[in-house]
Amino acid sequence: MALIHHTTLTPTKLELLTSWLPTRRWYAGGPAAPVLAKAGGFRLDDPEGEVGIEFMVATDASDPAPVHYLAPLTYRGAPLPDAEHALIGTMEHGVLGRRWVYDGVQDPVLLTQLLALFEGRAEPQAQSLTDTPDPEITRSYKGEGPLSVAALAATDTPRATELPIQPGPAVLHLSRILQPGSLDLPEDAKGHVTGHWTLPDDTRARAVFAVLR
């Protein structure tokens, strides 16, 4: 169980994402820096209690039409070996000290727990509360497990990130740009995770966060 500390972060998560998002292939903003607000998401627990796992939805309001990004993040107390390419940045946590923040789809701990969520072996947690399940996160899996990461070989597309999963051939498709109300699944879907966030007008939105195909 992860313990949520309500404390200072320097820089903040959104400040790190403001610099990192424009470097991604799926970034949909213009030349100006994004204007980000935390809009929702959920957490998963690391069974070893070492790595923080968060799926954050950040809304960019720099243009008249807001863009909603899904950023899976991991927080570590030491660098992840051979993962400099996945490092978003470091921050100082008011309780835990220095934390290394990674793009979670390139962190084996997040991927393992996300696949466990597909299979129903991991329980989604509220984003900002300790030991509080989030019943609004829904999931399904109709394949044969157990699922595992075939290779840490994430590939970005214009709207998503994909990587191979075992048993194969299977692909994890993680949406990076969320469209409110986008709940349709492809015909070849073997499983999905659906989440929620809050729009700028304070209404709730839902969309498919991840699909196994």
Secondary structure in CASP SS format (residue, H / E / C, confidence):
PFRMAT SS
TARGET T0000
AUTHOR 0000-0000-0000
METHOD secondary structure of the structure
MODEL  1
M C 1.00
A C 1.00
L C 1.00
I C 1.00
H C 1.00
H C 1.00
T C 1.00
T C 1.00
L E 1.00
T E 1.00
P C 1.00
T C 1.00
K H 1.00
L H 1.00
E H 1.00
L H 1.00
L H 1.00
T H 1.00
S H 1.00
W H 1.00
L H 1.00
P H 1.00
T H 1.00
R C 1.00
R C 1.00
W C 1.00
Y C 1.00
A C 1.00
G C 1.00
G C 1.00
P C 1.00
A C 1.00
A C 1.00
P C 1.00
V C 1.00
L E 1.00
A E 1.00
K E 1.00
A E 1.00
G E 1.00
G E 1.00
F E 1.00
R E 1.00
L E 1.00
D C 1.00
D C 1.00
P C 1.00
E C 1.00
G C 1.00
E C 1.00
V C 1.00
G E 1.00
I E 1.00
E E 1.00
F E 1.00
M E 1.00
V E 1.00
A E 1.00
T E 1.00
D E 1.00
A C 1.00
S C 1.00
D C 1.00
P C 1.00
A C 1.00
P C 1.00
V E 1.00
H E 1.00
Y E 1.00
L E 1.00
A E 1.00
P E 1.00
L E 1.00
T E 1.00
Y E 1.00
R E 1.00
G C 1.00
A C 1.00
P C 1.00
L C 1.00
P C 1.00
D C 1.00
A C 1.00
E H 1.00
H H 1.00
A H 1.00
L E 1.00
I E 1.00
G E 1.00
T E 1.00
M E 1.00
E E 1.00
H E 1.00
G C 1.00
V C 1.00
L C 1.00
G E 1.00
R E 1.00
R E 1.00
W E 1.00
V E 1.00
Y E 1.00
D E 1.00
G H 1.00
V H 1.00
Q H 1.00
D C 1.00
P H 1.00
V H 1.00
L H 1.00
L H 1.00
T H 1.00
Q H 1.00
L H 1.00
L H 1.00
A H 1.00
L H 1.00
F H 1.00
E H 1.00
G C 1.00
R C 1.00
A C 1.00
E C 1.00
P C 1.00
Q E 1.00
A E 1.00
Q C 1.00
S C 1.00
L C 1.00
T C 1.00
D C 1.00
T C 1.00
P E 1.00
D C 1.00
P C 1.00
E C 1.00
I C 1.00
T E 1.00
R E 1.00
S E 1.00
Y E 1.00
K C 1.00
G C 1.00
E C 1.00
G C 1.00
P C 1.00
L C 1.00
S E 1.00
V E 1.00
A C 1.00
A C 1.00
L C 1.00
A C 1.00
A C 1.00
T E 1.00
D E 1.00
T C 1.00
P C 1.00
R C 1.00
A E 1.00
T E 1.00
E E 1.00
L E 1.00
P E 1.00
I E 1.00
Q E 1.00
P C 1.00
G C 1.00
P C 1.00
A E 1.00
V E 1.00
L E 1.00
H E 1.00
L E 1.00
S E 1.00
R C 1.00
I E 1.00
L E 1.00
Q C 1.00
P C 1.00
G C 1.00
S C 1.00
L C 1.00
D C 1.00
L C 1.00
P C 1.00
E C 1.00
D C 1.00
A C 1.00
K C 1.00
G E 1.00
H E 1.00
V E 1.00
T E 1.00
G E 1.00
H E 1.00
W E 1.00
T E 1.00
L C 1.00
P C 1.00
D C 1.00
D C 1.00
T C 1.00
R E 1.00
A E 1.00
R E 1.00
A E 1.00
V E 1.00
F E 1.00
A E 1.00
V E 1.00
L E 1.00
R C 1.00
END
